[in-house]
Amino acid sequence: MGKYLERAKELRNDPNVHYNCAQAVLAAFGPDAGLPEEAACRITANFGSGMKMGETCGAVTGGLMALGLYGIEEGATVGGFCRAVRENHSGCLNCRDLLRMNREAGRPQKPHCDDMVYECTALVEQILQEKR
């Protein structure tokens, strides 16, 4: 397990603070790029729960922000990140639909959202390793 994934897991499992999906992803990567964890959490505060409207998954938007923070902007890489997540989730990146499919499968929400955070964190970490 990489250090970013380990940190994302710590954040998601902190019993004292609720970190939304976007916060857990970006805050895991921020400090190594000069972005303090607190600032990362403020930036991503309104991106959890699909921008608080059930739209694009917060773990995905957090991952996209982390890629941008490290200067990774080329369409092929960013698109590859989104495609990888989409392929693992029936072609979906939308929070509302992801949660609906999860509910229909009879699974609880928190483990699903945690898994989305871990998946997106691991993908960003893999991309960073490939780009270094």
Stockholm file with secondary structure:
# STOCKHOLM 1.0

chainA/1-132         MGKYLERAKELRNDPNVHYNCAQAVLAAFGPDAGLPEEAACRITANFGSGMKMGETCGAVTGGLMALGLYGIEEGATVGGFCRAVRENHSGCLNCRDLLRMNREAGRPQKPHCDDMVYECTALVEQILQEKR
#=GR chainA/1-132 SS CCHHHHHHHHHHTCSSCCCCHHHHHHHHHGGGGTCCHHHHHHHTTTTHHIIIIICBCHHHHHHHHHHHHTTCCCHHHHHHHHHHHHHHTTTCCBHHHHHHHHHHTTCCHHHHHHHHHHHHHHHHHHHHHHHC
#=GC SS_cons         CCHHHHHHHHHHTCSSCCCCHHHHHHHHHGGGGTCCHHHHHHHTTTTHHIIIIICBCHHHHHHHHHHHHTTCCCHHHHHHHHHHHHHHTTTCCBHHHHHHHHHHTTCCHHHHHHHHHHHHHHHHHHHHHHHC
//
